């Protein structure tokens, strides 16, 4: 009798697991792994951890504003079938200054060089840049990457910290 109950328990657990995989929108499962294939960070697998106590330079997953998704879909940087995927970037927290210089085409945070600025994506699509020196306001962060064509703070500006989903750490990168 005990063996039959154990077998039924295993079968029920397996059936539930298959159901969750088949219908992920019905049974929400917390995301714990991210797979990065973009140039914004090293390729690899990243682990989600709680986002409290963020510090400058940490990596987060976040949902940018709708206009960023619209531009990314329109220009073919993201496939429509992917929906609105989360972005993975380093963060600069409120209070820091960043500059997008239209003469040198340099992107800096607190006078530290982060990367160059690109005005197009290489396929003729314009990447919007708001040039100047700016302070990151309270309640926001500036997403950044060293890749020139990474859709980050040099192009979208500061993002509300409410849009952060997870802090992430590299698990396996190459």
LOGUZA-614224 format. One line per field, with one value per atom (N, C-alpha, C, CB): x, y, z; chain. Coordinates in pm, 1 decimal. Each point is the difference from the previous one (the first is absolute). Glycine has a CB too. Layout:
// residues N
c1 <- X ...;
c2 <- Y ...;
c3 <- Z ...;
c <- A ...;
This chain:
// residues 174
c1 <- 82.8 -82.8 87.4 -181.7 286.0 89.3 69.8 33.6 3.3 68.2 -92.4 142.3 -272.3 -96.5 -21.7 -112.1 104.3 -17.4 121.9 -144.2 261.6 122.2 2.5 122.8 -161.8 -3.3 -98.5 61.2 -180.0 -100.3 50.8 -183.7 254.2 56.7 101.6 -36.8 122.6 100.0 -68.7 167.0 -268.5 -72.6 -71.8 -29.4 -32.4 -66.5 100.5 -177.2 290.9 103.2 51.3 65.4 -43.6 45.7 -104.9 137.6 -265.6 -108.1 -8.0 -126.4 141.2 -2.6 116.3 -111.3 230.3 117.8 -21.8 145.2 -197.9 -27.8 -105.0 57.6 -160.1 -103.9 59.7 -169.7 257.1 64.1 84.5 3.4 69.2 81.0 -87.3 178.9 -290.9 -87.9 -81.5 -11.7 -23.5 -85.1 61.9 -203.5 315.6 69.2 -79.5 211.8 -308.5 -78.1 -110.5 50.1 -87.4 -105.2 56.7 -125.4 239.5 65.3 130.1 -103.1 103.6 122.7 111.4 -139.1 254.9 116.5 103.6 -48.0 102.0 99.1 122.8 -81.9 127.5 116.5 125.0 -122.1 210.4 123.9 124.1 -118.4 102.1 113.3 -26.8 57.3 46.0 -4.3 110.5 -94.9 65.4 98.0 29.0 -80.5 204.3 35.0 68.9 20.9 -75.6 60.8 29.7 -121.6 107.0 24.9 144.9 -242.1 283.3 135.9 11.5 31.8 -143.8 0.4 80.5 -221.0 221.1 72.4 65.3 -161.0 255.3 55.5 -110.0 216.2 -202.8 -95.2 0.0 35.1 -153.7 -2.7 -130.9 238.2 -231.2 -114.1 18.9 -32.9 -75.2 2.8 -107.2 85.7 -57.2 -90.0 -69.6 146.3 -279.5 -78.6 9.1 -157.7 181.0 1.2 -81.9 229.6 -267.1 -78.1 73.9 -104.8 28.2 62.2 19.6 -101.9 75.1 21.5 149.8 -214.4 248.0 139.7 82.7 -20.5 -41.0 74.6 113.8 -207.1 318.2 115.2 41.9 75.7 -4.7 50.8 78.3 10.7 -37.1 69.4 -70.2 204.9 -302.9 -75.6 -70.6 -32.2 -8.7 -74.0 -145.0 207.7 -300.1 -142.1 -71.2 6.1 -122.8 -93.9 -110.1 53.4 -98.2 -102.4 -81.5 144.6 -260.7 -88.1 9.7 -158.2 216.3 5.5 -139.5 235.1 -243.4 -129.1 -48.6 59.7 -189.4 -62.3 63.9 -210.7 250.0 56.2 129.4 -103.8 178.3 123.9 -33.9 116.4 -216.2 -43.5 -51.3 -58.8 -21.3 -54.8 111.8 -203.9 305.6 112.2 78.8 13.0 8.6 75.3 -73.0 97.3 -230.2 -77.6 -0.8 -144.2 121.2 -8.6 130.0 -164.8 278.3 129.7 55.8 42.9 -116.4 43.8 106.5 -56.0 74.5 98.2 -53.9 92.6 -224.4 -68.4 -109.6 50.5 -71.2 -106.5 -134.0 159.2 -261.7 -135.6 -42.2 -59.2 100.2 -39.7 60.2 -18.8 127.1 61.9 -79.3 221.8 -311.1 -73.0 92.7 -157.0 128.2 81.8 91.9 -180.8 295.5 94.7 68.8 35.9 15.3 69.5 141.5 -137.0 185.4 135.8 91.8 -85.3 210.0 101.7 110.6 -54.1 76.3 101.6 61.1 -122.3 239.3 59.5 -79.3 233.0 -221.1 -72.1 93.6 -197.7 161.5 57.1 -118.1 187.8 -172.3 -111.3 -16.7 36.8 -146.5 -35.1 112.8 -240.9 252.8 99.2 123.2 -81.8 109.7 116.0 -32.5 75.9 28.3 -14.6 47.1 32.5 -102.2 44.9 -0.9 -88.5 173.6 10.7 -0.2 127.2 -201.7 3.2 49.9 -193.0 316.2 66.8 -11.0 159.9 -221.4 -21.0 125.7 -238.1 341.4 125.4 89.7 -16.2 43.6 89.2 -73.8 143.7 -277.8 -84.2 37.1 -23.6 49.8 35.2 -114.4 244.7 -263.3 -99.1 78.0 -177.3 156.0 72.5 -97.7 204.6 -164.7 -73.5 100.6 -166.4 136.8 91.6 140.9 -136.4 144.2 124.7 78.3 8.6 -68.6 63.5 -55.9 31.5 59.2 -40.2 -69.0 191.3 -312.4 -74.4 8.0 -155.3 134.1 5.2 -31.2 -65.6 68.5 -30.3 -150.5 225.7 -266.3 -140.5 -14.3 -35.2 -68.8 -28.5 -131.4 125.1 -131.9 -124.4 -86.7 119.0 -63.2 -80.3 37.9 -17.0 -66.6 21.3 79.7 -211.6 265.5 74.5 -87.9 157.2 -288.9 -94.5 -79.7 -15.7 60.9 -67.1 -108.0 48.2 -77.2 -99.1 66.1 -129.6 65.2 52.6 -18.4 -50.7 156.5 -8.2 -6.6 130.8 -239.8 -13.9 98.8 -241.8 303.4 92.9 -38.6 187.7 -200.2 -21.6 134.9 -250.6 314.5 134.8 -3.8 76.9 26.2 13.8 55.3 -188.6 188.1 41.5 -125.1 237.4 -260.4 -123.2 31.2 -128.6 41.6 8.8 -109.3 93.8 -59.0 -97.5 -90.1 161.0 -292.2 -91.0 -27.6 -102.5 58.3 -42.5 -111.2 63.7 -65.7 -103.6 25.1 -155.5 273.4 34.5 141.2 -151.6 186.2 136.4 31.9 -16.9 144.0 41.2 55.2 51.1 -119.8 52.9 115.4 -226.7 335.0 111.5 73.0 24.2 47.1 82.9 116.9 -197.8 303.2 114.1 -18.2 146.7 -241.9 -24.4 -66.6 -22.0 77.6 -48.7 -144.7 230.8 -273.2 -136.7 -93.6 93.9 -54.0 -86.0 -110.3 191.2 -315.7 -112.3 -5.9 -130.5 198.6 13.6 -21.4 159.1 -109.2 -23.3 51.5 9.9 90.0 49.3 -105.2 235.5 -330.5 -106.1 -137.6 133.4 -161.7 -133.0 -5.6 -41.7 157.2 1.8 -28.9 -71.2 50.4 -27.6 -133.1 133.0 -140.8 -117.8 -43.2 71.9 -202.3 -51.9 45.7 -199.5 239.6 40.9 -117.8 176.1 -298.9 -117.3 -1.0 -127.1 202.7 0.9 102.0 -72.5 149.3 96.6 -74.9 180.6 -148.2 -62.5 89.9 -119.3 246.8 95.4 137.3 -129.5 205.2 143.2 49.7 15.3 84.4 49.9 150.9 -192.0 239.9 144.7 39.1 2.5 118.8 44.4 13.1 122.0 -172.8 12.7 104.1 -241.7 220.1 94.8 6.4 -49.6 166.9 15.5 120.1 -103.0 101.9 111.5 23.7 -49.7;
c2 <- -119.4 119.4 126.1 -126.4 125.7 114.5 25.9 -48.1 -57.6 11.8 61.3 -199.0 162.0 54.9 148.8 -223.4 265.4 142.2 80.5 -61.7 4.3 68.7 15.3 -92.6 -13.3 3.0 105.9 -244.0 251.2 100.0 141.5 -166.8 183.2 130.9 45.3 -49.2 -43.1 31.1 33.3 -151.7 74.5 25.4 135.1 -247.2 279.8 130.8 114.3 -105.0 91.6 103.6 16.0 -50.1 -60.1 4.1 64.8 -206.2 170.2 59.0 150.6 -216.8 262.0 143.0 70.6 -47.3 -12.8 57.9 15.7 -102.4 0.3 6.3 107.3 -244.6 256.2 101.4 140.9 -158.2 180.5 131.6 32.9 -29.7 -68.9 24.0 26.7 -146.4 75.1 14.6 128.6 -246.8 294.1 118.2 98.7 -139.8 202.3 88.5 125.0 -83.4 124.3 119.7 -28.4 86.4 -211.4 -36.0 -14.4 -115.7 51.2 -20.9 79.8 -233.2 352.1 80.3 -65.3 207.0 -218.1 -57.2 110.3 -235.7 261.1 106.3 -30.7 50.8 51.6 -16.4 7.8 99.6 -197.4 3.3 1.5 -120.7 87.8 0.6 90.9 -232.6 301.2 81.4 -48.3 201.0 -204.0 -38.0 124.0 -243.8 290.7 118.8 -39.3 132.6 -81.5 -20.9 133.5 -218.7 329.5 132.8 40.8 63.4 46.4 51.4 86.8 -6.7 29.4 87.7 -55.0 79.8 -211.2 -68.7 -123.2 84.2 -146.4 -124.9 -104.3 48.9 -126.8 -107.2 -96.5 22.1 -73.7 -97.7 -7.7 36.6 -103.8 -23.8 85.5 -238.2 306.7 87.9 -44.6 192.8 -177.7 -42.3 121.7 -199.2 191.2 108.4 -8.9 2.5 112.8 8.0 123.1 -115.2 129.0 118.0 129.4 -133.8 237.2 123.5 106.0 -48.7 17.3 101.0 24.6 -68.7 188.4 35.0 11.9 -113.0 163.4 15.5 99.7 -54.5 24.2 89.2 30.0 -92.0 200.6 34.8 -117.0 243.3 -271.7 -107.4 -134.2 119.7 -135.3 -125.6 -19.6 19.0 -141.6 -31.8 -26.9 -96.3 149.7 -21.6 -43.8 171.9 -232.6 -20.2 102.1 -252.0 316.0 102.9 10.8 124.3 -64.8 26.4 148.6 -190.5 225.6 141.9 52.8 -31.1 159.6 60.8 -50.2 204.0 -190.9 -52.2 53.5 -20.5 149.0 56.4 -71.4 221.5 -273.6 -72.9 -132.0 106.5 -176.9 -125.1 26.3 -94.5 200.8 32.3 25.4 97.8 -22.4 29.2 -127.8 233.7 -317.0 -124.1 -94.5 25.1 -33.9 -85.2 58.8 -75.4 206.9 66.2 -13.2 160.8 -150.1 -5.1 -141.4 226.2 -325.0 -138.3 -42.8 21.3 55.1 -36.6 -110.7 233.5 -241.8 -106.5 -52.9 104.7 -234.5 -59.1 22.1 -172.4 202.7 17.1 -123.8 152.5 -270.2 -125.1 -13.3 -105.9 179.6 -4.4 80.1 -27.7 114.0 85.2 104.2 -187.9 228.3 99.9 -68.7 173.5 -217.8 -70.1 99.5 -176.2 125.6 85.0 30.1 -97.4 213.6 40.5 -33.2 186.4 -219.5 -27.6 103.3 -249.5 329.7 105.9 23.5 107.8 -43.6 51.6 124.4 -91.4 132.1 118.2 104.4 -144.5 270.6 113.3 57.8 51.1 -33.9 40.0 152.3 -206.6 249.1 142.6 81.3 -63.4 188.1 92.8 14.0 -57.6 -41.2 7.1 86.8 -228.7 276.3 78.0 -83.5 216.8 -202.9 -66.4 100.8 -223.4 197.3 91.2 -78.0 163.7 -109.4 -47.1 118.7 -171.1 161.7 112.7 -14.0 22.2 78.2 -7.2 34.5 59.3 -7.4 30.0 -124.2 244.8 -297.4 -116.9 -132.6 132.7 -127.9 -119.9 -101.1 35.9 19.8 -82.2 0.5 50.4 -164.9 -17.3 -22.4 -98.5 189.3 -10.7 7.6 103.9 -165.1 11.8 50.7 -189.2 303.4 65.7 10.9 -88.3 131.0 19.7 -128.6 223.4 -340.6 -128.5 -48.2 -58.7 34.9 -43.3 -136.5 130.6 -139.1 -125.6 -57.9 79.1 4.3 -46.9 112.3 -227.7 193.4 100.2 5.9 -37.0 140.9 19.4 -27.4 172.0 -242.9 -29.8 67.2 -221.1 282.2 67.5 -85.9 216.1 -332.8 -92.6 -143.2 168.6 -261.2 -140.0 -78.6 11.8 55.5 -69.4 -43.4 -76.7 86.4 -35.4 122.2 -233.4 351.1 123.2 48.1 -66.5 -9.3 44.7 95.5 -216.4 326.5 100.1 -45.8 181.8 -164.0 -24.5 138.4 -224.7 254.9 134.5 24.2 -2.7 119.3 38.6 138.8 -142.6 161.6 132.8 41.7 -40.9 137.4 40.8 97.6 -34.5 25.8 93.3 -68.0 132.0 -55.0 -51.5 -6.1 96.3 -210.6 -22.0 -63.0 -26.2 52.9 -63.2 -106.6 212.9 -330.1 -108.5 33.6 -173.5 194.8 40.9 -110.8 157.2 -116.1 -94.9 -87.6 161.7 -287.7 -91.9 -58.0 126.5 -97.9 -53.2 -58.9 169.9 -237.4 -50.2 18.8 -170.6 168.9 9.5 -136.3 250.1 -318.0 -127.5 26.4 -109.9 30.2 22.2 -129.0 228.2 -218.3 -107.4 65.4 -161.1 86.7 56.1 -10.6 -60.1 -18.8 -15.8 125.6 -250.5 307.4 126.3 -6.6 46.7 -159.3 -10.2 -71.7 -0.3 -8.9 -57.5 100.5 -137.7 95.2 90.9 23.1 -81.3 185.7 25.7 147.0 -191.4 236.2 135.3 111.0 -96.7 70.2 106.0 35.1 -78.7 -13.8 22.1 17.4 -133.8 61.3 7.9 86.7 -223.7 261.7 80.9 -82.8 195.1 -127.0 -72.1 -74.4 171.5 -278.5 -85.6 -9.4 -132.4 129.6 -11.8 -130.9 139.5 -132.7 -122.2 -97.0 132.3 -83.8 -88.2 -99.6 182.0 -157.0 -86.8 -113.4 195.7 -196.4 -107.7 -125.5 166.9 -277.5 -128.1 -79.4 -2.4 -10.4 -74.8 64.0 -209.4 186.0 18.0 -134.4 177.0 -176.2 -126.8 -7.2 -11.7 -109.6 -21.9 -105.9 61.6 -50.0 -100.6 -136.2 177.3 -278.2 -136.8 -73.0 -0.5 2.9 -57.8 96.2 -242.9 296.5 90.4 -44.4 193.4 -150.4 -30.0 114.6 -241.9;
c3 <- 0.0 0.0 0.0 121.6 -37.8 9.8 -133.4 244.1 -313.9 -129.0 -105.5 58.6 -57.2 -95.9 23.4 -13.7 142.7 32.5 -46.0 198.4 -176.3 -41.4 -152.5 201.7 -273.2 -145.5 -49.0 -6.9 68.9 -38.2 29.0 45.8 63.8 33.1 -103.5 240.8 -282.5 -102.1 -132.2 113.8 -150.2 -124.8 2.8 -28.7 143.1 12.0 -9.6 142.4 -76.3 -6.1 -142.9 238.1 -307.1 -138.1 -90.7 41.6 -21.3 -79.1 23.2 11.4 113.3 30.7 -68.2 220.3 -215.5 -63.7 -150.1 176.9 -242.5 -143.1 -29.0 -23.1 108.3 -17.1 7.8 99.0 -1.6 15.9 -122.6 250.5 -303.6 -120.3 -122.3 95.4 -103.9 -116.3 3.3 -12.3 132.2 15.2 99.4 -53.0 15.1 95.0 37.3 -94.9 12.0 32.1 100.9 -227.3 245.1 94.4 140.9 -184.2 194.9 129.5 -0.6 28.4 33.8 -3.3 82.1 -29.6 -33.7 65.8 9.5 -86.5 204.1 10.6 -85.3 231.4 -299.0 -86.2 85.9 -198.6 181.7 77.2 -89.3 182.8 -311.1 -92.0 -119.1 71.1 -114.9 -121.2 -92.3 124.5 -253.3 -100.7 -84.5 -4.2 8.1 -77.2 -129.2 210.8 -323.2 -131.3 -67.5 -21.5 94.8 -55.9 25.3 35.4 -97.9 19.3 125.2 -247.2 316.5 116.9 116.9 -72.5 85.9 107.4 -61.0 180.9 -109.8 -52.3 -22.7 119.1 -224.5 -27.2 118.3 -251.1 282.9 106.8 75.2 19.1 94.6 87.9 124.9 -88.3 127.6 116.1 99.5 -141.5 269.8 106.7 59.1 50.4 -35.9 60.1 152.0 -198.4 261.8 145.8 39.1 17.8 109.5 39.6 -34.2 184.9 -223.1 -48.2 107.5 -217.4 343.7 103.6 18.1 116.1 -72.5 23.3 -127.0 216.0 -323.9 -125.1 16.5 -129.6 64.4 1.0 -143.4 223.2 -239.5 -132.7 -58.5 65.2 -191.5 -69.0 5.5 50.6 39.9 3.2 -133.3 250.2 -276.9 -121.7 39.1 -114.1 34.3 26.3 -127.8 184.5 -164.9 -110.1 22.9 -29.0 -78.4 14.2 -127.0 161.2 -147.4 -113.6 -33.3 64.6 -179.0 -35.9 -34.0 -85.1 62.1 -34.5 -135.5 134.1 -157.9 -122.0 -127.4 126.8 -130.3 -122.3 -39.1 56.6 41.9 -29.9 -68.8 198.7 -146.0 -63.4 -142.0 226.9 -241.9 -132.7 -100.7 109.0 -68.9 -87.7 -30.7 94.6 5.1 -19.6 -94.9 229.3 -217.1 -91.1 -141.4 193.2 -202.7 -130.6 -78.8 96.7 -28.4 -67.5 -14.1 88.6 -39.1 -13.8 98.8 -235.0 341.8 101.5 90.4 -6.7 14.3 74.4 -91.0 229.4 -226.4 -79.9 68.3 -90.8 11.8 54.6 77.8 -190.9 141.7 65.6 139.5 -224.6 251.9 132.5 102.9 -110.1 61.7 93.5 59.3 52.2 67.5 68.6 100.0 -28.9 -19.1 86.4 93.2 -177.6 287.6 96.1 -49.7 188.9 -154.3 -35.5 117.8 -153.8 124.3 101.3 -15.7 2.7 101.0 -6.7 137.6 -192.1 191.3 123.2 40.7 -59.6 186.2 47.0 59.8 43.0 -66.4 72.7 77.3 -175.0 303.4 85.0 4.5 136.1 -77.3 9.7 62.3 19.9 -67.7 53.4 -87.3 223.3 -306.3 -89.1 -121.5 76.7 -141.4 -123.0 -117.8 126.1 -236.9 -121.8 -113.2 79.1 -178.8 -112.9 -130.6 141.8 -236.9 -137.9 -82.0 32.0 -77.7 -65.8 -151.7 194.4 -258.0 -145.6 -80.4 40.1 23.7 -70.0 -0.3 67.0 50.6 10.3 -18.6 153.8 -148.0 -8.6 109.2 -248.6 368.2 115.9 100.6 -34.4 99.9 106.4 129.6 -160.0 256.6 126.5 117.1 -105.7 215.9 126.6 102.1 -56.7 117.6 94.3 -58.9 192.6 -317.6 -73.8 -26.9 101.9 -77.6 -32.5 -133.5 246.8 -339.8 -133.6 6.1 -99.8 43.8 -6.5 -140.7 182.0 -282.2 -137.9 -97.0 76.1 -201.7 -101.9 -24.9 -106.4 34.7 -35.4 -148.5 184.6 -219.3 -139.7 -36.9 11.5 -128.0 -40.4 -91.0 20.9 -63.1 -80.5 37.0 -190.2 146.8 36.5 -103.0 124.2 -223.8 -104.7 -116.2 173.8 -156.7 -106.3 -43.9 91.1 -45.7 -39.4 96.2 -229.4 334.8 97.7 98.8 -24.5 49.4 91.8 144.6 -167.4 246.7 144.1 64.6 -10.2 82.2 56.5 114.5 -64.9 61.1 106.5 47.0 -95.8 226.3 57.2 57.4 53.6 -121.6 39.1 117.0 -235.4 319.2 111.0 123.9 -92.3 202.3 130.8 85.6 -18.7 80.6 75.9 135.1 -214.2 310.3 132.1 6.7 110.5 -59.7 13.7 118.5 -98.8 74.8 107.2 101.8 -161.2 279.4 103.4 -55.5 183.9 -142.4 -45.3 -136.9 136.8 -195.2 -132.1 3.3 -112.1 5.3 -20.3 -147.0 190.6 -223.7 -138.8 -41.7 21.2 -115.1 -48.8 -96.0 26.3 -15.7 -91.9 -34.1 93.6 -203.9 -51.9 -71.9 -23.4 2.1 -72.8 -151.3 192.9 -239.4 -144.2 -55.9 28.1 -135.4 -56.9 -45.1 -71.2 17.5 -51.7 96.3 -229.2 353.4 101.9 31.3 97.1 -102.8 27.1 150.2 -204.0 249.5 143.6 31.6 18.1 95.3 49.2 -89.5 221.5 -301.5 -90.1 -103.2 32.7 -55.1 -98.2 65.9 -164.2 271.1 61.3 124.7 -90.4 144.0 120.5 124.6 -136.3 250.0 125.1 -4.8 122.4 -44.1 7.2 145.6 -205.1 229.0 136.5 63.5 -63.0 189.2 70.5 15.8 122.7 -137.6 5.1 -114.8 112.2 -216.6 -118.2 12.0 -136.6 247.0 23.2 43.5 63.8 -128.0 33.7 94.1 -221.8 187.4 81.5 -5.7 -40.4 143.9 -6.7 -50.6 191.4 -279.3 -51.4 13.6 -159.8 173.6 10.0 -102.9 248.4 -302.0 -98.5 66.1 -130.3 63.6 47.4 -85.8 81.6 -213.7 -95.9 -118.6 73.1 -99.9 -115.8 -82.1 128.1 -253.7 -90.1 -93.4 14.1;
c <- A A A A A A A A A A A A A A A A A A A A A A A A A A A A A A A A A A A A A A A A A A A A A A A A A A A A A A A A A A A A A A A A A A A A A A A A A A A A A A A A A A A A A A A A A A A A A A A A A A A A A A A A A A A A A A A A A A A A A A A A A A A A A A A A A A A A A A A A A A A A A A A A A A A A A A A A A A A A A A A A A A A A A A A A A A A A A A A A A A A A A A A A A A A A A A A A A A A A A A A A A A A A A A A A A A A A A A A A A A A A A A A A A A A A A A A A A A A A A A A A A A A A A A A A A A A A A A A A A A A A A A A A A A A A A A A A A A A A A A A A A A A A A A A A A A A A A A A A A A A A A A A A A A A A A A A A A A A A A A A A A A A A A A A A A A A A A A A A A A A A A A A A A A A A A A A A A A A A A A A A A A A A A A A A A A A A A A A A A A A A A A A A A A A A A A A A A A A A A A A A A A A A A A A A A A A A A A A A A A A A A A A A A A A A A A A A A A A A A A A A A A A A A A A A A A A A A A A A A A A A A A A A A A A A A A A A A A A A A A A A A A A A A A A A A A A A A A A A A A A A A A A A A A A A A A A A A A A A A A A A A A A A A A A A A A A A A A A A A A A A A A A A A A A A A A A A A A A A A A A A A A A A A A A A A A A A A A A A A A A A A A A A A A A A A A A A A A A A A A A A A A A A A A A A A A A A A A A A A A A A A A A A A A A A A A A A A A A A A A A A A A A A A A A A A A A A A A A A A A A A A A A A A A A A A A A A A A A A A A A A A A A A A A A A A A A A A A A A;
